[in-house]
Amino acid sequence: MTSYIDEPTAIRVGEELNLNQLEVFLKDQIPGLNGILKVHQFPAGFSNLTYLIQIGDREMVLRRPPFGRKAKSAHDMGREYWVLQRLKPAFPYCPEVLVYTEDDSVLGCPFYVMERLQGIILRKELPAGFSLAVEEMQQLCKALIEVHAQLHALDYESIGLADLGKPEGYVQRQIKGWSQRYAAARTEDAPSFESVIQWLYDHQPQDNPGALIHNDYKFDNVVLDPEDPLRIIGVLDWEMATLGDPLMDLGSSLAYWIQRDDPPFLQAVRMLPTHIEGAMSRRELIRHYAEVSGKTIENFDFYYSFGLFRLAGIAQQIYYRFYHGQTRDPRFKLLIYAVRGLEQMAQHVIKKSNL
């Protein structure tokens, strides 16, 4: 039987770990570990680095910040560990965290280790030999939205996450913050985004009631059950989780959602299999979210346009590291095309918007 479980590969050059120090630390901190340490790297993702840790028959996952320049508030391993600790009892899709350290003598940076959630992760194309019928893809799209709405419905105060962020004024802070981050990371070959930023300022809505938001919720950050691929069993990558406007979170997610009828300049930067037959459109996803969440959704052009700008800002921050020679990962070279395509799409949405 073919396995579609997401598997790691060899560690990229320049992203190796100190295995001797790591093995001593893990055996000291996690009871019952016996055997020789083996490490591989999960190749996907552009932000924090993720490794498969094997000691004997125990499999775990290690998360550490990337090498090179980092945004001031990004890649906070301690914060991510703290969020997962508190969230796991209320949101079972979270992996269980095992240990965290700020001791630079181990790997030269803070990092944490968590349980491995074995399952299928959908990336740019479906795994070889794996397919979904039209009805199955529709069902999976609905499940994706329903889990997102479950997260937004959590009582974050009761689970100890009231200090995670400040929902009041979230929309305005996000426009200002991402404008500043984009300007700081802009390279000579990147678009200015000036007209998009001004439109966002001019059309910002009032904040919706605050919720716990993931800020990077998409197919390649969810884990599907290998025995039932239409069932989500895990949600990964919580580094940007905070308290804020849930529609801003939905808009950020849909910035990744490139559908079959999108223009070629956007198809060129597709990173997920959201174009396959049966995949719901962004409009259908918004409608389903409104149904399951009970929220009234108006003026979604703003949230989607912000999501496009924010995604371009994330891509530009990563591309900056490649442009200035702070990383050798060849994938980063192509991110400038994503930034340009996202700017074109934001302009396209704004031009057609009724706002």
C-alpha positions as CSV (number, residue, x, y, z in Angstrom):
1,M,0.0,0.0,0.0
2,T,1.4,3.4,-1.0
3,S,2.1,5.8,1.8
4,Y,1.3,9.5,1.3
5,I,2.6,10.5,4.8
6,D,4.7,13.6,4.7
7,E,8.4,12.6,5.0
8,P,11.6,14.5,5.6
9,T,14.8,14.5,3.5
10,A,18.5,15.2,3.9
11,I,19.4,18.4,5.8
12,R,20.1,21.4,3.6
13,V,23.7,22.7,3.5
14,G,24.2,25.4,6.1
15,E,21.2,24.2,8.2
16,E,22.9,21.4,10.1
17,L,22.4,20.8,13.8
18,N,25.0,20.0,16.5
19,L,24.0,16.4,17.0
20,N,26.2,15.6,20.0
21,Q,24.9,18.6,22.0
22,L,21.3,17.9,20.9
23,E,21.4,14.2,21.8
24,V,22.7,14.9,25.3
25,F,20.1,17.6,25.9
26,L,17.1,15.5,24.7
27,K,18.0,12.4,26.7
28,D,18.4,14.6,29.8
29,Q,15.1,16.4,29.3
30,I,12.8,13.7,27.9
31,P,12.4,10.5,29.9
32,G,12.8,7.1,28.2
33,L,14.9,8.0,25.2
34,N,17.2,5.2,24.2
35,G,19.2,4.8,21.0
36,I,21.3,6.9,18.7
37,L,20.0,10.2,17.5
38,K,19.1,10.6,13.8
39,V,18.0,13.8,12.2
40,H,16.4,14.7,8.9
41,Q,14.8,17.9,7.7
42,F,11.3,18.6,6.4
43,P,12.1,20.5,3.2
44,A,8.9,22.6,2.8
45,G,8.2,25.9,4.5
46,F,10.1,29.2,4.3
47,S,10.2,30.4,7.9
48,N,11.2,28.4,11.0
49,L,13.2,25.3,10.3
50,T,11.6,21.9,11.0
51,Y,13.5,18.7,11.6
52,L,12.5,15.1,12.3
53,I,14.3,13.8,15.4
54,Q,14.6,10.0,15.8
55,I,16.0,8.3,18.9
56,G,15.3,4.6,18.9
57,D,11.7,4.1,17.9
58,R,10.6,7.6,19.2
59,E,9.9,10.2,16.5
60,M,9.7,13.9,17.4
61,V,9.8,17.2,15.6
62,L,12.2,20.1,16.4
63,R,11.5,23.7,15.5
64,R,14.2,26.4,15.4
65,P,14.5,29.9,13.9
66,P,16.1,30.2,10.4
67,F,19.7,31.2,9.9
68,G,20.4,34.8,8.8
69,R,18.5,38.1,9.3
70,K,15.2,37.8,11.2
71,A,12.3,40.2,11.7
72,K,12.4,41.7,15.1
73,S,9.3,39.9,16.5
74,A,9.3,36.8,14.4
75,H,10.5,33.3,15.1
76,D,9.8,33.5,18.9
77,M,10.2,29.9,19.9
78,G,9.3,30.5,23.5
79,R,6.0,32.2,22.5
80,E,5.1,29.4,20.1
81,Y,5.8,26.8,22.8
82,W,3.7,28.7,25.3
83,V,0.8,29.0,22.9
84,L,0.8,25.3,22.2
85,Q,1.0,24.3,25.8
86,R,-2.2,26.3,26.6
87,L,-4.1,25.6,23.4
88,K,-3.7,21.8,23.2
89,P,-6.4,20.9,25.9
90,A,-9.0,23.1,24.1
91,F,-8.0,22.6,20.5
92,P,-7.0,18.9,20.0
93,Y,-5.6,19.6,16.5
94,C,-2.4,21.0,18.1
95,P,0.7,18.8,18.5
96,E,1.8,18.1,22.1
97,V,5.0,20.1,23.0
98,L,7.7,18.2,24.9
99,V,10.5,20.6,25.8
100,Y,11.7,24.1,25.1
101,T,15.1,25.8,25.8
102,E,16.8,29.1,25.4
103,D,20.2,27.6,26.2
104,D,22.3,28.7,23.3
105,S,25.0,26.1,24.2
106,V,22.8,23.4,22.6
107,L,22.1,24.7,19.1
108,G,23.1,28.4,19.3
109,C,19.4,29.5,19.4
110,P,16.2,28.8,21.3
111,F,14.2,25.8,20.0
112,Y,11.4,23.4,21.1
113,V,10.6,19.8,20.5
114,M,7.1,18.4,20.0
115,E,5.4,15.1,19.1
116,R,5.2,14.1,15.5
117,L,1.8,14.1,13.9
118,Q,2.0,11.5,11.1
119,G,-0.3,12.3,8.2
120,I,-0.8,13.7,4.8
121,I,0.1,17.3,4.1
122,L,-1.1,18.8,0.8
123,R,1.5,21.1,-0.9
124,K,1.7,22.6,-4.4
125,E,0.6,19.4,-6.1
126,L,-1.1,16.3,-4.6
127,P,1.2,13.5,-3.6
128,A,2.1,11.2,-6.5
129,G,-0.7,8.6,-6.9
130,F,-3.0,10.5,-4.5
131,S,-6.3,11.8,-5.8
132,L,-9.5,13.3,-4.6
133,A,-12.9,13.1,-6.4
134,V,-14.8,16.3,-6.9
135,E,-17.1,15.6,-4.0
136,E,-14.1,14.7,-1.8
137,M,-12.3,17.9,-2.5
138,Q,-15.4,19.9,-1.8
139,Q,-15.8,18.1,1.6
140,L,-12.1,18.7,2.5
141,C,-12.5,22.4,1.7
142,K,-15.5,22.6,4.0
143,A,-13.5,20.8,6.7
144,L,-10.7,23.2,6.4
145,I,-13.0,26.2,6.9
146,E,-14.9,24.5,9.8
147,V,-11.7,23.8,11.8
148,H,-10.7,27.5,11.2
149,A,-14.0,28.6,12.5
150,Q,-13.6,26.3,15.5
151,L,-10.4,28.1,16.4
152,H,-12.0,31.5,16.1
153,A,-14.8,30.4,18.4
154,L,-12.5,29.4,21.3
155,D,-12.8,31.3,24.6
156,Y,-9.2,32.4,24.6
157,E,-9.4,33.9,28.1
158,S,-10.5,30.6,29.7
159,I,-7.5,28.7,28.3
160,G,-5.0,31.3,29.5
161,L,-4.3,33.1,26.3
162,A,-5.7,36.5,27.1
163,D,-2.2,38.1,27.1
164,L,-1.4,36.8,23.6
165,G,-2.3,40.0,21.9
166,K,-4.6,43.1,21.8
167,P,-7.7,42.8,19.6
168,E,-8.6,46.4,19.9
169,G,-7.2,48.4,17.0
170,Y,-5.9,45.3,15.3
171,V,-6.8,46.2,11.7
172,Q,-5.1,49.6,11.8
173,R,-2.0,48.2,13.6
174,Q,-1.7,45.5,10.9
175,I,-1.8,47.9,8.0
176,K,0.8,50.1,9.7
177,G,3.0,47.2,10.9
178,W,3.1,45.4,7.5
179,S,3.7,48.7,5.7
180,Q,6.7,49.3,7.8
181,R,8.0,45.7,7.6
182,Y,7.6,45.7,3.8
183,A,9.4,49.0,3.5
184,A,12.3,47.7,5.7
185,A,12.6,44.5,3.6
186,R,12.0,46.0,0.2
187,T,14.8,45.4,-2.4
188,E,15.5,47.3,-5.6
189,D,13.6,44.7,-7.7
190,A,10.4,44.7,-5.6
191,P,7.3,46.8,-6.2
192,S,6.5,49.7,-3.9
193,F,2.9,48.7,-3.0
194,E,2.2,52.4,-2.3
195,S,-1.2,52.6,-3.9
196,V,-2.4,49.3,-2.3
197,I,-1.3,50.5,1.1
198,Q,-3.1,53.8,0.7
199,W,-6.3,52.0,-0.4
200,L,-6.1,49.8,2.7
201,Y,-5.8,52.8,4.9
202,D,-8.7,54.5,3.2
203,H,-11.0,51.5,3.3
204,Q,-10.3,49.9,6.6
205,P,-13.4,48.6,8.5
206,Q,-14.0,48.6,12.2
207,D,-12.5,45.7,14.1
208,N,-14.7,42.6,14.6
209,P,-14.8,41.1,18.1
210,G,-11.4,39.6,18.9
211,A,-10.6,35.9,18.5
212,L,-7.6,33.6,18.7
213,I,-6.2,33.6,15.1
214,H,-3.6,31.4,13.5
215,N,-2.3,33.9,10.9
216,D,-0.9,31.2,8.6
217,Y,-3.8,28.8,8.2
218,K,-3.7,26.8,4.9
219,F,-3.5,23.4,3.5
220,D,0.2,22.8,4.0
221,N,-0.1,23.7,7.7
222,V,-2.8,21.1,8.4
223,V,-2.3,17.3,8.7
224,L,-4.8,14.9,7.2
225,D,-5.6,11.4,8.6
226,P,-3.8,8.8,6.5
227,E,-6.8,6.4,7.0
228,D,-9.4,9.1,6.1
229,P,-7.8,12.0,4.2
230,L,-11.0,14.1,4.4
231,R,-10.4,14.4,8.2
232,I,-8.1,17.0,9.6
233,I,-6.1,15.7,12.6
234,G,-3.5,18.5,13.1
235,V,-2.8,22.1,12.7
236,L,0.9,23.2,12.6
237,D,3.0,26.3,12.5
238,W,1.7,28.5,15.3
239,E,4.5,31.1,15.3
240,M,2.3,34.0,14.2
241,A,-0.8,33.1,16.3
242,T,-2.2,36.1,18.2
243,L,-5.5,37.7,19.2
244,G,-7.1,39.8,16.5
245,D,-9.9,40.2,13.9
246,P,-10.9,36.7,12.6
247,L,-11.8,38.1,9.2
248,M,-8.3,39.4,8.9
249,D,-7.2,35.8,9.5
250,L,-9.6,34.5,6.9
251,G,-8.3,37.1,4.4
252,S,-4.7,36.1,5.1
253,S,-5.6,32.4,4.5
254,L,-7.4,33.2,1.2
255,A,-4.5,35.1,-0.1
256,Y,-2.9,31.6,-0.6
257,W,-6.1,30.3,-2.3
258,I,-5.4,30.5,-6.0
259,Q,-8.5,29.2,-7.9
260,R,-8.8,27.7,-11.4
261,D,-10.0,31.0,-13.0
262,D,-7.4,33.3,-11.5
263,P,-5.2,35.2,-14.0
264,P,-1.9,33.7,-15.2
265,F,0.3,36.0,-13.1
266,L,-1.3,34.6,-10.0
267,Q,-1.3,31.0,-11.2
268,A,2.4,31.3,-11.6
269,V,2.9,31.7,-7.8
270,R,0.4,29.0,-6.7
271,M,1.8,27.0,-3.7
272,L,-1.2,24.8,-2.9
273,P,-3.5,22.4,-4.8
274,T,-6.4,24.9,-4.6
275,H,-6.9,24.8,-8.4
276,I,-7.9,21.2,-8.8
277,E,-11.4,20.1,-9.8
278,G,-13.8,20.3,-6.9
279,A,-11.9,22.9,-5.0
280,M,-14.3,25.6,-3.7
281,S,-13.8,29.2,-4.9
282,R,-12.9,31.9,-2.5
283,R,-16.5,33.2,-2.6
284,E,-17.8,29.8,-1.7
285,L,-15.3,29.5,1.2
286,I,-16.4,32.9,2.5
287,R,-20.0,31.8,2.3
288,H,-19.3,28.6,4.1
289,Y,-17.3,30.3,6.9
290,A,-20.2,32.8,7.4
291,E,-22.6,29.8,7.7
292,V,-20.6,27.8,10.3
293,S,-19.4,30.8,12.3
294,G,-22.6,32.8,12.3
295,K,-20.7,36.0,11.3
296,T,-21.9,38.6,8.9
297,I,-19.2,39.2,6.3
298,E,-19.2,42.4,4.3
299,N,-16.5,44.2,2.3
300,F,-14.4,41.1,2.0
301,D,-12.4,42.8,-0.7
302,F,-10.6,44.7,2.1
303,Y,-9.6,41.5,4.0
304,Y,-8.5,39.7,0.8
305,S,-6.5,42.7,-0.4
306,F,-4.8,43.0,3.0
307,G,-4.1,39.3,2.9
308,L,-2.4,39.6,-0.5
309,F,-0.3,42.5,0.8
310,R,0.6,40.7,4.0
311,L,1.6,37.6,2.1
312,A,3.8,39.7,-0.2
313,G,5.4,41.2,2.9
314,I,6.2,37.8,4.3
315,A,7.7,36.7,1.0
316,Q,9.7,39.9,0.7
317,Q,11.2,39.5,4.2
318,I,12.4,36.0,3.2
319,Y,13.6,37.1,-0.2
320,Y,15.6,39.9,1.5
321,R,17.7,37.2,3.2
322,F,18.5,35.6,-0.2
323,Y,19.1,38.9,-2.0
324,H,21.7,39.9,0.6
325,G,23.4,36.5,0.7
326,Q,22.2,35.6,4.2
327,T,20.8,32.2,3.0
328,R,21.7,29.9,0.2
329,D,18.3,28.2,-0.1
330,P,17.6,28.3,-3.9
331,R,13.8,28.4,-3.3
332,F,14.1,31.9,-1.9
333,K,15.3,33.3,-5.3
334,L,11.9,32.8,-6.8
335,L,10.0,34.7,-4.1
336,I,10.4,38.0,-5.9
337,Y,8.0,36.7,-8.6
338,A,5.5,35.9,-5.9
339,V,5.8,39.5,-4.5
340,R,5.2,40.9,-7.9
341,G,2.2,38.6,-8.7
342,L,0.6,39.4,-5.3
343,E,0.9,43.1,-6.0
344,Q,-0.8,42.6,-9.4
345,M,-3.6,40.7,-7.8
346,A,-4.1,43.3,-5.1
347,Q,-4.4,46.0,-7.8
348,H,-6.8,43.8,-9.7
349,V,-9.1,43.3,-6.7
350,I,-9.0,47.0,-5.8
351,K,-9.8,48.1,-9.4
352,K,-13.0,45.8,-9.4
353,S,-14.0,46.5,-5.8
354,N,-17.2,48.3,-4.9
355,L,-15.7,49.8,-1.7
